[in-house]
Amino acid sequence: MSSLNSLNISLKKKRKKIELEKKKKKMEVMKHFVAVHGVGHGAWVYYKLKPRIEAAGHRFTAVNLAASGINEKKLEEVRSSIDYAAPLLEVLDSVPENEKVILVGHSGGGMTAAVGMEKFPNKISLAVFLNAIMPDTKNRPSYVLEEYTAKTPPEAWKDCQFSAYGDPPITSLVCGPEFISSTLYHLSPIEDHALGKILVRPGSLFIEDLLKAEKFTEEGFGSVPRVYVIAAEDKTIPPEFQRWMIENNPVKEVKEIKGADHMPMFSKPDELSQCLLDIAKKHA
């Protein structure tokens, strides 16, 4: 009986050790993606990407920035890029000290991702700029947006509506239905066009705030490894401008998604999912 008990105890210890090793291996493999949307949009843009990433065994947190998506703030209450980024900063602040996330910034959300990188570089293992505005540490934060604005003819904005709010005034914009269908989502399924036209809210790039903001630092933003993903058929931030930003501030790797419009999470969700998984495996 004593020998049998000893054998059972030994087997239990072995099983426990195997289970602990499996758990440890799973934790090492699992990544946590935190994704930021573009201007006027919300966490809803990741409704196709989230289940794909999670089916691969990873976590995926899509953030609603201030006055965006289901966030209850009104745009009039948001006065700066820091105010706008507050929900992202809360998510990053909640990340345990022994963990790091992969931060994904899409479109104008690249600037918000940069704010998160500056504030919490120790919480981010890798930043992915998904056909996004990507600043640098050499120039003032508004520099890339100024260049983008200068290179974008007024007619490119089609039926978008620009206005100002507050004192001092901040420029806001609302994406018009024609702009959504012909420029933002032109290769995306028509159901996504309808979704965007229903859910898009007024937004801002907060360029007036960024004009006077301090530069991003090498110790903050500059210390986080970066990868850039080009959307090959983007009409909103053209691929040539995306490549200019990469030349202006080189990254660890550049990936390209063929056939992707400005919303690769809509037009090429499978390809984007695999792209992010490959990036995470290689760099995070």
DAWO-V338981 format. One record per pair of residues at least 4 apart in sequence whose C-alpha atoms are under 7 Angstrom apart, sorted by the first residue. I is the first residue (numbers start at 1). J is the second residue. D is the distance in Angstrom with one decimal. If there is no record, write none. Layout:
i	j	d
I	J	D
I	J	D
//
This chain:
i	j	d
1	5	6.2
2	6	6.2
3	7	6.2
4	8	6.2
5	9	6.2
6	10	6.1
7	11	6.1
8	12	6.1
9	13	6.2
10	14	6.3
11	15	6.1
12	16	6.0
13	17	6.1
14	18	6.2
15	19	6.1
16	20	6.1
17	21	6.1
18	22	6.1
19	23	6.1
20	24	6.0
21	25	6.1
22	26	6.1
23	27	6.2
24	28	6.2
25	29	6.2
26	30	6.0
30	57	6.1
30	58	5.0
31	58	5.1
31	59	6.2
31	101	7.0
32	58	6.0
32	59	4.5
32	60	5.8
32	101	5.1
32	102	6.1
33	59	6.0
33	60	4.7
33	61	6.1
33	101	5.8
33	102	4.7
33	103	6.0
34	60	5.9
34	61	4.7
34	62	5.9
34	101	6.6
34	102	6.1
34	103	5.0
34	104	6.1
35	61	6.2
35	62	4.8
35	63	6.2
35	103	6.0
35	104	4.6
35	105	6.0
36	62	6.4
36	63	5.7
36	104	6.0
36	105	4.8
36	106	6.2
36	109	5.6
36	113	6.9
37	41	6.1
37	42	5.6
37	43	6.3
37	105	6.5
37	106	5.4
37	109	5.3
38	106	5.6
38	107	4.9
38	108	4.7
38	109	4.6
39	108	5.7
39	109	6.8
39	203	5.4
39	204	6.3
39	205	6.9
40	68	6.3
40	174	6.9
40	200	5.3
40	201	4.7
40	202	5.3
40	203	4.4
41	68	6.1
41	69	6.0
41	200	5.2
41	201	6.5
42	64	5.2
42	68	5.3
42	69	3.9
43	62	5.0
43	63	5.2
43	64	5.0
43	69	6.2
44	69	6.9
46	50	5.8
46	62	6.8
46	265	6.4
48	52	6.9
48	265	6.7
48	269	6.4
49	53	6.2
49	265	6.2
49	269	6.0
49	273	6.3
50	54	6.1
50	60	5.8
51	55	5.9
52	56	6.6
52	273	6.5
53	57	7.0
53	58	5.9
53	60	6.7
53	273	6.3
54	58	4.8
54	59	5.7
54	60	6.5
63	87	7.0
63	88	6.3
64	68	5.7
64	69	5.5
64	70	6.7
64	71	6.0
64	87	6.9
65	71	6.8
65	84	5.9
65	85	5.9
65	87	5.5
65	88	6.7
66	71	5.9
66	73	6.0
66	83	7.0
66	84	4.8
66	85	6.7
66	86	6.8
66	87	6.5
67	71	5.4
67	72	6.2
67	73	4.5
67	74	5.0
67	75	5.2
68	201	6.6
73	77	6.6
75	203	6.8
76	165	6.6
76	166	6.8
78	83	5.6
78	84	6.1
79	83	6.3
80	84	6.2
80	206	6.1
80	209	5.7
81	85	6.1
81	206	5.9
81	209	6.8
82	86	6.1
85	89	6.2
85	112	5.8
86	90	6.2
87	91	6.4
88	92	6.3
88	116	6.9
89	93	5.9
89	116	6.0
90	94	6.3
91	95	6.7
92	120	6.8
92	123	6.6
95	99	6.5
95	123	6.8
99	123	6.8
100	123	4.7
100	124	4.9
100	125	5.5
101	123	6.3
101	124	4.9
101	125	5.8
102	124	5.9
102	125	5.8
102	126	5.0
102	127	5.8
103	113	7.0
103	124	6.6
103	126	6.3
103	127	4.7
103	128	6.1
104	127	5.9
104	128	4.7
104	129	6.1
104	130	6.8
105	109	4.9
105	110	4.4
105	113	5.4
105	128	6.3
105	129	5.2
105	130	5.9
105	132	6.5
106	110	5.6
106	129	6.2
106	130	4.7
106	131	6.1
106	132	4.9
107	130	6.7
107	131	5.7
107	132	3.8
107	133	5.8
108	132	5.9
108	133	5.4
108	205	6.9
109	113	6.1
109	132	6.7
110	114	6.2
110	129	6.0
110	132	4.9
110	133	4.9
110	134	5.6
111	115	6.5
111	133	5.9
111	134	6.3
111	135	6.8
112	116	6.5
113	117	6.2
114	118	6.1
114	221	6.1
115	119	6.3
116	120	5.8
117	121	4.8
117	220	6.2
117	221	4.7
117	224	6.8
118	216	6.5
118	220	4.2
118	221	4.2
119	220	6.6
121	220	5.5
121	221	6.6
121	223	6.8
121	224	6.0
124	224	6.8
125	224	6.8
125	284	5.7
126	224	6.1
126	225	5.1
126	226	5.9
126	284	5.9
127	224	6.7
127	225	6.3
127	226	4.8
127	227	6.4
128	226	5.8
128	227	4.9
128	228	5.8
129	134	6.9
129	227	6.3
129	228	4.8
129	229	6.1
130	228	6.1
130	229	4.9
130	230	6.6
131	229	5.7
131	230	5.0
131	231	5.7
131	242	6.6
134	245	6.4
135	141	6.1
135	144	5.9
136	216	6.8
136	249	5.9
137	215	5.9
137	216	4.9
137	217	5.5
137	218	6.4
137	222	6.7
139	143	6.1
139	215	6.4
140	211	6.9
140	214	6.5
140	215	4.9
141	210	5.5
141	211	6.8
141	213	6.7
141	215	5.7
141	216	6.8
142	146	6.0
142	207	6.1
142	210	5.0
142	211	5.2
143	147	6.3
144	148	6.1
145	149	6.0
146	150	6.1
147	151	6.3
148	152	6.2
152	156	6.7
157	179	6.7
158	179	5.8
159	176	4.9
159	178	6.2
159	179	6.1
160	173	6.7
160	174	5.6
160	175	4.6
160	176	4.5
160	179	6.6
161	173	5.4
161	174	5.2
161	175	6.7
161	176	6.9
162	171	6.9
162	172	5.7
162	173	4.5
162	174	6.7
163	171	5.8
163	172	5.4
163	173	6.4
164	169	5.5
164	170	5.2
164	171	4.5
164	172	5.7
165	169	5.2
165	170	5.4
165	171	6.8
166	170	6.4
170	206	6.6
170	208	6.3
171	204	6.3
171	206	6.9
172	202	6.6
172	203	5.5
172	204	4.5
173	202	5.6
173	203	5.5
173	204	6.0
174	201	6.6
174	202	4.6
174	203	6.4
175	179	6.4
175	180	6.5
176	180	6.2
177	181	6.3
177	197	6.0
178	182	5.9
179	183	5.2
179	184	6.4
180	184	4.8
180	185	5.7
180	193	6.8
181	185	5.3
181	186	5.3
181	193	6.0
182	186	4.9
183	235	5.4
183	236	6.1
184	235	6.8
184	236	6.1
184	261	6.9
184	262	5.2
184	263	6.7
185	193	6.5
185	261	6.3
185	262	6.3
185	263	6.1
186	261	6.5
187	261	5.7
187	267	5.8
188	192	6.5
188	266	5.5
188	267	4.2
189	193	6.9
189	267	6.7
190	194	6.5
191	195	6.3
192	196	6.1
192	266	6.9
193	197	6.3
194	198	6.3
195	199	6.1
196	200	5.4
206	210	6.3
207	211	5.9
209	213	6.2
216	221	5.9
217	221	5.8
217	222	6.0
218	222	4.0
218	223	5.7
219	223	5.4
225	252	6.8
226	251	5.3
226	252	5.9
227	251	5.5
227	252	5.6
227	253	5.1
227	254	6.0
228	251	6.8
228	253	6.5
228	254	4.9
228	255	6.3
229	254	5.9
229	255	4.7
229	256	5.5
230	239	6.5
230	242	6.7
230	255	6.1
230	256	4.5
230	257	6.2
231	239	6.8
231	256	6.0
231	257	5.3
231	258	6.7
231	260	5.1
231	261	6.1
231	262	6.5
231	264	6.8
232	239	6.0
232	256	6.4
232	257	5.9
232	258	5.2
232	259	6.1
232	260	5.7
232	261	7.0
233	259	5.8
233	260	5.4
233	261	4.8
234	238	5.3
234	239	6.4
234	260	6.7
234	261	4.4
234	262	4.5
235	261	6.9
235	262	6.5
236	262	6.2
237	241	6.5
237	242	6.7
238	242	6.4
239	243	6.1
240	244	6.2
241	245	6.3
242	246	6.5
243	247	6.2
244	248	6.1
245	249	6.1
246	250	5.0
246	251	6.6
257	271	7.0
260	264	5.0
260	267	5.7
260	268	5.9
261	267	6.5
263	267	6.2
264	268	5.0
264	269	6.3
264	272	6.6
265	269	4.7
265	272	6.5
268	272	6.0
269	273	5.9
270	274	6.3
271	275	6.0
272	276	6.2
273	277	6.2
274	278	6.1
275	279	6.2
276	280	6.1
277	281	6.2
278	282	6.2
279	283	5.8
280	284	4.9
//
